[in-house]
Amino acid sequence: MPQVINGRISNWYAELPTPRPPLLGDRDADVCIVGAGYTGLWTAYYLKRFDPSLRIAVLEARFAGFGASGRNGGWLSGLVPGNRDRMAKLYGRDRVLAWQQALNDAVDEVIDVADREGIEAGIVKGGTLHAARNRAQASRLAAEVEEERSWKVDGITALTKDESAQRIQLDGVVSAYHNPHCARVQPAQLVRGLADTVERMGVDVYERSPVTELRAGRVGTVLAKVSAPVVLRATEGFTAALPGLRRRWLPMNSSMIATEPIPQHIWETIGWQRRETLGDTAHGFFYAQRTVDDRIAIGGRSVPYRFGSRTDIDGRVPERTITHLTAVLHAVLPQTRGIPIAQAWCGVLAVPRDWEACVSFDTATGLGSAGGYVGHGVTAANLAGQTLADLVLGRQTPLTELPWVGHRARDWEPEPLRWLGVRGMYLAYRAADRHESRGRKRTSPIAVVADKISGR
């Protein structure tokens, strides 16, 4: 059996890109963006479209797409990066309804931009299939269907076991539902294509330029500095590495594996012809897609958090993670048991203390940021980029009135409290899944308590 490639950023890169040149000398700019992932690059894209005269510099520590933008599960979805009910209590239901609609619209916006700019990213808008595999999960799934409909998410379709099987032949499904507001995407191709696009538009992208200083009017790297009246931070899961921001957002780990390409005769036993993204309603949930090259890429939590907000170097995961995710794949799709695993990797996503993403810009200081997407960042980053561009340019638009604009969560607790808390939370969720697998009709009280303690 071939050896599994462990790390090397992600399976989305057939070859790792040659980095662009670093920032070698001091320079001025109108806008300096820190981070060349989806958020930073979308912000640069919309700023340049709205005002082509802007001088924009983007600084990236490694290469565009090194972080979550080049490692995620490839769900271009309308899922809200936060809790809609909680945000409605803070900012009003109408504003949250507008936020949900804007996210659904952003799915199509990304597809349209990719088509307009010639970015080939394997996008197929097949929606997403959420499955329940025991009675407690089915109870939560039914509640999710009603919740989505209450937030006026159109097109939600509840599915029976047989109706689900007509889409994907999953093992042990009790019930499911389909949400049309999602597209399968090859995430690294999207971020690399976006980086090329903004360069063609005149944006300067400097790679191998880790930032050591970030303050109003100035960003310093190991070799040089950029002076700019507007400084935007788009560092997502790597935010904790910046001076003074260690406790701002927690870098949560998520891991993935990808199979070798699956032969056509096995795909005929699986189905999955519409390329839906796929997930379940377990507490230790999985997320998956049928890839452009006919693999299955599936992910979930493994080592959820590293002490002291440390992040990985190249995406390497523990062997037990590969074993766990392989077992999940084989349990859900036993047809794949003879297919070797090709690669495993991990990445970090940013989690604010209240699990609510935010977009902010201070006109007095010129400092802005966006992120904290809690794992739903592929689409949210596009909407955040549009919104940041509006804020920077002083444009009053419906996007600048959305509830995540100006929202701010308190910082996370100091160590060892946050490590103990996160570790305890995920141990509780694993225990809750085991509890529910024994036949409970309702959500385990273990998970209910874990949700309350974590603030989810």
HUURGI-V409230 format. One record per backbone hydrogen bond with DSSP energy under -1.0 kcal/mol. NH is the residue of the N-H (numbers start at 0). CO is the residue of the C=O. If there is no record, write none. Layout:
BEGIN
nh=NH co=CO
nh=NH co=CO
END
This chain:
BEGIN
nh=4 co=341
nh=6 co=343
nh=8 co=313
nh=9 co=7
nh=12 co=9
nh=26 co=224
nh=28 co=226
nh=29 co=54
nh=30 co=54
nh=31 co=229
nh=32 co=56
nh=33 co=231
nh=34 co=58
nh=40 co=36
nh=41 co=37
nh=42 co=38
nh=43 co=39
nh=44 co=40
nh=45 co=41
nh=46 co=42
nh=47 co=43
nh=48 co=44
nh=49 co=45
nh=50 co=46
nh=53 co=50
nh=56 co=30
nh=57 co=203
nh=58 co=32
nh=59 co=205
nh=65 co=62
nh=69 co=66
nh=70 co=67
nh=71 co=67
nh=75 co=182
nh=76 co=74
nh=77 co=180
nh=81 co=79
nh=86 co=82
nh=87 co=83
nh=88 co=84
nh=89 co=85
nh=90 co=86
nh=91 co=87
nh=95 co=91
nh=96 co=92
nh=97 co=93
nh=98 co=94
nh=99 co=95
nh=100 co=96
nh=101 co=97
nh=102 co=98
nh=103 co=99
nh=104 co=100
nh=105 co=101
nh=106 co=102
nh=108 co=104
nh=109 co=105
nh=110 co=106
nh=111 co=107
nh=112 co=108
nh=113 co=109
nh=114 co=110
nh=115 co=111
nh=116 co=112
nh=118 co=113
nh=123 co=183
nh=125 co=123
nh=126 co=181
nh=127 co=178
nh=128 co=276
nh=129 co=176
nh=130 co=278
nh=131 co=174
nh=137 co=133
nh=138 co=134
nh=139 co=135
nh=140 co=136
nh=141 co=137
nh=142 co=138
nh=143 co=139
nh=144 co=140
nh=145 co=141
nh=146 co=142
nh=147 co=143
nh=148 co=144
nh=149 co=145
nh=150 co=146
nh=151 co=148
nh=152 co=147
nh=156 co=177
nh=158 co=175
nh=163 co=159
nh=164 co=160
nh=165 co=161
nh=166 co=163
nh=167 co=163
nh=168 co=269
nh=169 co=167
nh=170 co=331
nh=173 co=131
nh=174 co=131
nh=175 co=158
nh=176 co=129
nh=177 co=156
nh=178 co=127
nh=181 co=179
nh=182 co=75
nh=183 co=123
nh=184 co=73
nh=185 co=120
nh=189 co=185
nh=190 co=186
nh=191 co=187
nh=192 co=188
nh=193 co=189
nh=194 co=190
nh=195 co=191
nh=196 co=192
nh=197 co=193
nh=198 co=194
nh=199 co=195
nh=200 co=196
nh=201 co=198
nh=202 co=197
nh=203 co=55
nh=205 co=57
nh=206 co=20
nh=207 co=61
nh=208 co=59
nh=211 co=219
nh=212 co=219
nh=214 co=217
nh=217 co=214
nh=218 co=225
nh=219 co=212
nh=220 co=223
nh=225 co=218
nh=226 co=26
nh=227 co=216
nh=230 co=365
nh=231 co=31
nh=232 co=367
nh=233 co=33
nh=237 co=234
nh=238 co=235
nh=240 co=237
nh=241 co=238
nh=244 co=241
nh=247 co=244
nh=249 co=350
nh=251 co=249
nh=251 co=348
nh=252 co=303
nh=253 co=346
nh=254 co=299
nh=255 co=344
nh=256 co=297
nh=257 co=342
nh=258 co=295
nh=259 co=339
nh=261 co=293
nh=266 co=262
nh=267 co=263
nh=268 co=265
nh=270 co=266
nh=271 co=166
nh=276 co=126
nh=277 co=287
nh=278 co=128
nh=279 co=285
nh=280 co=130
nh=284 co=282
nh=286 co=298
nh=287 co=277
nh=288 co=296
nh=290 co=294
nh=293 co=290
nh=296 co=288
nh=297 co=256
nh=298 co=286
nh=299 co=254
nh=303 co=301
nh=308 co=305
nh=320 co=317
nh=321 co=317
nh=322 co=318
nh=323 co=319
nh=324 co=320
nh=325 co=321
nh=326 co=322
nh=327 co=323
nh=328 co=324
nh=329 co=325
nh=330 co=326
nh=331 co=327
nh=332 co=328
nh=335 co=332
nh=336 co=333
nh=338 co=335
nh=341 co=257
nh=342 co=257
nh=343 co=4
nh=344 co=255
nh=346 co=253
nh=348 co=251
nh=350 co=249
nh=354 co=351
nh=356 co=80
nh=357 co=370
nh=358 co=403
nh=359 co=368
nh=361 co=366
nh=365 co=361
nh=367 co=230
nh=368 co=359
nh=369 co=232
nh=370 co=357
nh=373 co=349
nh=375 co=372
nh=380 co=376
nh=382 co=378
nh=383 co=379
nh=384 co=380
nh=385 co=381
nh=386 co=382
nh=387 co=383
nh=388 co=384
nh=389 co=385
nh=390 co=386
nh=391 co=387
nh=392 co=388
nh=393 co=390
nh=394 co=389
nh=401 co=398
nh=404 co=401
nh=405 co=358
nh=406 co=403
nh=411 co=246
nh=416 co=413
nh=419 co=415
nh=420 co=416
nh=421 co=417
nh=422 co=418
nh=423 co=419
nh=424 co=420
nh=425 co=421
nh=426 co=422
nh=427 co=423
nh=428 co=424
nh=429 co=425
nh=430 co=426
nh=431 co=427
nh=432 co=428
nh=433 co=429
nh=434 co=430
nh=435 co=431
nh=436 co=432
nh=438 co=435
nh=447 co=443
nh=448 co=444
nh=449 co=445
nh=450 co=446
nh=451 co=447
nh=452 co=448
nh=453 co=449
nh=454 co=450
nh=455 co=450
END
